[in-house]
Amino acid sequence: MEQFYPVIAQCPLFDMVNRDEYQNLMTCINASIRHYNSDDYVILAGSQIAFVGIVLSGAVEIIKENPAGARLIMDVLGPGHIFGEGIVCTKARIAPVSVRVKAASQILVIPFERIIKTCGKSCGFHFQLIQNMMMLLGEKNFRMNVKIELLMLKGMRQKLATYLLDQASQNNSRSFDIVLNRNELAEYLNVSRTSMSRELSRMKDEGLLDYYQNSFRILNREGLTACLMR
């Protein structure tokens, strides 16, 4: 467990918790590490869950599938990111989405009840965990609204510009890598891969951006921002 403390420290659930307390904390909340291979499912839509997961290594996809089998990638999470917190806080705790392993991963699994209920030892970090969980739920709601706004956009160029500008903002740089390949990006934006690739090529020819595989560079931020107004 100790080898993952630097990753655990990146997770907002443990903000303001002293790293010296991690060993006692992990024991107190009954945290355990599970190993998954690529394409394994951590959570299946429709199942009831009672835990939150934190990616320690690898990556997972949050996906929504319709009865016909078409899927929409809601998010891709790497080391330090948490999932399941919005589900376990509901009454039924039924997962509306699936969590699938994108690359071989190790996941820290924490029973939700051990987070929100203080133990008999009156550990100070329990109160901090509860506060952090409330903050995480607010952040999740915000990100979900951003995703909904992205899906509501009708124009291909608007969707691409919105996504790429958001990625640049998150990375605080005009040059950045995305974790999605072209098929996954099309699924994330809920568009045709062929049409998306064609539009990316046009935007590159117009000098708005440059890219190679999963690496992007915004060349004309003002021009890309103007795409949002169309």
C-alpha positions as CSV (number, residue, x, y, z in Angstrom):
1,M,0.0,0.0,0.0
2,E,2.8,2.4,0.9
3,Q,4.1,2.5,-2.7
4,F,0.8,4.1,-3.8
5,Y,0.7,6.9,-1.1
6,P,1.9,9.5,-3.6
7,V,-1.0,8.6,-5.9
8,I,-3.5,8.5,-3.0
9,A,-2.3,12.0,-2.0
10,Q,-3.5,13.2,-5.4
11,C,-7.1,12.1,-4.7
12,P,-9.3,14.9,-3.5
13,L,-10.9,12.5,-1.0
14,F,-7.8,12.8,1.1
15,D,-7.2,16.5,0.9
16,M,-6.0,18.0,4.2
17,V,-5.2,14.5,5.6
18,N,-1.6,14.2,6.8
19,R,0.3,11.5,5.0
20,D,1.7,10.3,8.3
21,E,-1.9,9.2,9.1
22,Y,-2.3,7.2,5.9
23,Q,-1.4,3.8,7.5
24,N,-4.0,4.2,10.3
25,L,-6.5,5.7,7.8
26,M,-6.3,2.8,5.4
27,T,-6.8,0.3,8.2
28,C,-9.7,2.3,9.7
29,I,-11.6,2.6,6.4
30,N,-10.9,-1.0,5.5
31,A,-9.3,0.0,2.2
32,S,-8.1,-2.8,-0.1
33,I,-6.4,-3.1,-3.5
34,R,-7.9,-5.0,-6.4
35,H,-6.2,-5.9,-9.6
36,Y,-7.9,-5.8,-13.0
37,N,-6.9,-6.7,-16.5
38,S,-7.8,-4.6,-19.6
39,D,-11.5,-4.8,-20.5
40,D,-12.5,-6.1,-17.1
41,Y,-15.5,-4.5,-15.6
42,V,-15.2,-2.9,-12.1
43,I,-18.9,-1.9,-12.0
44,L,-21.7,-3.1,-14.3
45,A,-24.7,-0.8,-15.0
46,G,-27.7,-2.0,-13.1
47,S,-25.7,-3.5,-10.2
48,Q,-25.8,-2.3,-6.7
49,I,-22.6,-1.0,-5.2
50,A,-21.5,0.0,-1.7
51,F,-17.9,1.2,-2.4
52,V,-16.0,3.9,-4.0
53,G,-12.9,3.2,-6.1
54,I,-9.7,5.1,-6.6
55,V,-7.5,4.4,-9.6
56,L,-3.9,3.7,-8.4
57,S,-2.5,2.6,-11.8
58,G,-3.8,2.2,-15.3
59,A,-7.1,3.8,-16.4
60,V,-10.8,3.1,-16.4
61,E,-13.7,4.3,-18.6
62,I,-17.1,5.4,-17.4
63,I,-19.4,4.2,-20.1
64,K,-23.2,4.3,-20.8
65,E,-24.7,1.7,-23.1
66,N,-28.1,1.6,-24.7
67,P,-30.1,-1.6,-25.3
68,A,-28.8,-1.8,-28.8
69,G,-25.3,-2.0,-27.6
70,A,-24.2,1.5,-28.7
71,R,-22.0,3.1,-26.0
72,L,-21.1,6.6,-24.9
73,I,-17.9,7.3,-23.0
74,M,-18.8,9.6,-20.2
75,D,-15.2,10.0,-18.8
76,V,-11.8,8.4,-18.6
77,L,-10.0,8.3,-15.3
78,G,-6.4,7.8,-14.5
79,P,-4.3,7.5,-11.3
80,G,-5.6,9.6,-8.4
81,H,-9.2,9.8,-9.7
82,I,-12.2,8.5,-7.8
83,F,-15.4,6.9,-9.1
84,G,-18.6,5.6,-7.6
85,E,-19.1,8.4,-5.1
86,G,-22.2,9.7,-6.9
87,I,-23.8,6.3,-6.9
88,V,-23.2,5.3,-3.3
89,C,-24.8,8.5,-2.1
90,T,-28.1,7.6,-3.6
91,K,-30.8,5.6,-1.8
92,A,-30.9,2.6,-4.1
93,R,-27.1,2.7,-5.0
94,I,-27.8,1.2,-8.4
95,A,-25.2,2.1,-11.0
96,P,-26.5,3.9,-14.1
97,V,-23.2,3.4,-15.8
98,S,-20.5,0.8,-16.2
99,V,-16.9,1.2,-15.2
100,R,-14.6,-0.7,-17.5
101,V,-10.8,-1.1,-17.3
102,K,-9.1,0.6,-20.2
103,A,-5.6,-0.5,-19.3
104,A,-4.5,-3.1,-16.7
105,S,-5.2,-1.3,-13.4
106,Q,-5.0,-1.5,-9.6
107,I,-7.9,0.0,-7.8
108,L,-8.2,1.1,-4.2
109,V,-11.6,0.0,-3.0
110,I,-13.2,1.6,0.1
111,P,-16.5,0.6,1.7
112,F,-18.7,3.8,1.6
113,E,-20.0,3.3,5.1
114,R,-16.5,3.4,6.5
115,I,-16.0,6.9,5.0
116,I,-19.2,8.6,6.2
117,K,-19.4,7.0,9.7
118,T,-16.8,7.9,12.4
119,C,-15.2,5.0,14.3
120,G,-15.0,4.5,18.0
121,K,-11.5,5.8,18.0
122,S,-12.6,9.3,17.2
123,C,-10.0,9.6,14.4
124,G,-9.8,13.2,13.3
125,F,-9.4,12.4,9.7
126,H,-13.0,11.0,9.5
127,F,-14.5,14.5,9.7
128,Q,-12.2,15.6,7.0
129,L,-13.2,12.7,4.8
130,I,-16.8,13.6,5.1
131,Q,-16.1,17.2,4.2
132,N,-14.1,16.1,1.2
133,M,-16.8,13.7,0.0
134,M,-19.3,16.6,0.0
135,M,-16.9,18.6,-2.1
136,L,-16.4,15.7,-4.5
137,L,-20.1,15.4,-5.0
138,G,-20.3,19.1,-5.9
139,E,-17.4,18.8,-8.3
140,K,-19.0,15.7,-9.9
141,N,-22.3,17.6,-10.4
142,F,-20.4,20.5,-12.1
143,R,-18.5,18.1,-14.4
144,M,-21.7,16.4,-15.3
145,N,-23.3,19.7,-16.3
146,V,-20.2,20.4,-18.5
147,K,-20.6,17.0,-20.2
148,I,-24.4,17.6,-20.8
149,E,-23.6,21.0,-22.3
150,L,-21.0,19.4,-24.6
151,L,-23.5,16.8,-25.8
152,M,-26.2,19.4,-26.4
153,L,-23.9,21.2,-28.9
154,K,-25.0,20.3,-32.5
155,G,-22.0,21.4,-34.5
156,M,-19.1,19.0,-34.9
157,R,-16.6,22.0,-34.7
158,Q,-18.3,23.4,-31.7
159,K,-17.9,20.1,-29.8
160,L,-14.3,19.7,-30.8
161,A,-13.4,23.3,-29.9
162,T,-15.2,23.0,-26.5
163,Y,-13.5,19.7,-25.7
164,L,-10.0,20.9,-26.8
165,L,-10.2,24.2,-25.0
166,D,-11.3,22.5,-21.8
167,Q,-8.4,20.1,-22.1
168,A,-6.0,23.0,-22.6
169,S,-7.5,24.7,-19.5
170,Q,-7.1,21.6,-17.4
171,N,-3.5,21.1,-18.5
172,N,-2.8,24.8,-18.2
173,S,-1.0,24.6,-21.6
174,R,-1.7,25.0,-25.3
175,S,0.1,21.7,-25.8
176,F,-1.4,18.6,-24.2
177,D,-2.0,14.8,-24.6
178,I,-5.5,13.3,-24.3
179,V,-6.1,9.8,-23.0
180,L,-8.7,9.0,-25.7
181,N,-7.9,7.5,-29.1
182,R,-9.9,8.6,-32.1
183,N,-12.7,6.0,-31.7
184,E,-13.0,6.8,-28.0
185,L,-13.0,10.5,-28.6
186,A,-15.9,10.1,-31.1
187,E,-17.8,8.0,-28.6
188,Y,-17.1,10.6,-25.9
189,L,-18.5,13.4,-28.2
190,N,-21.2,11.1,-29.5
191,V,-20.3,11.7,-33.1
192,S,-19.2,9.8,-36.2
193,R,-15.5,9.0,-36.1
194,T,-15.2,9.6,-39.9
195,S,-16.9,13.0,-39.7
196,M,-14.9,14.0,-36.6
197,S,-11.5,13.1,-38.3
198,R,-12.5,15.1,-41.3
199,E,-13.3,18.1,-39.2
200,L,-10.1,17.8,-37.3
201,S,-8.2,17.8,-40.5
202,R,-10.0,21.0,-41.7
203,M,-9.2,22.7,-38.4
204,K,-5.6,21.8,-38.8
205,D,-5.5,23.1,-42.4
206,E,-7.0,26.4,-41.2
207,G,-4.2,26.8,-38.6
208,L,-6.4,26.5,-35.6
209,L,-4.6,23.5,-34.1
210,D,-2.0,20.9,-34.8
211,Y,-2.0,17.2,-33.7
212,Y,-0.3,13.9,-33.9
213,Q,-2.1,10.9,-32.6
214,N,-3.2,11.8,-29.1
215,S,-1.0,15.0,-28.8
216,F,-2.6,18.3,-29.6
217,R,-1.4,21.9,-29.8
218,I,-3.7,24.9,-30.0
219,L,-2.2,27.3,-32.5
220,N,-5.0,29.9,-32.6
221,R,-6.9,30.1,-29.3
222,E,-9.0,33.1,-30.5
223,G,-10.0,31.4,-33.7
224,L,-10.9,28.2,-31.8
225,T,-12.9,30.2,-29.3
226,A,-14.8,31.8,-32.1
227,C,-15.9,28.4,-33.2
228,L,-18.1,28.3,-30.1
229,M,-20.2,31.2,-31.4
230,R,-21.2,29.5,-34.6
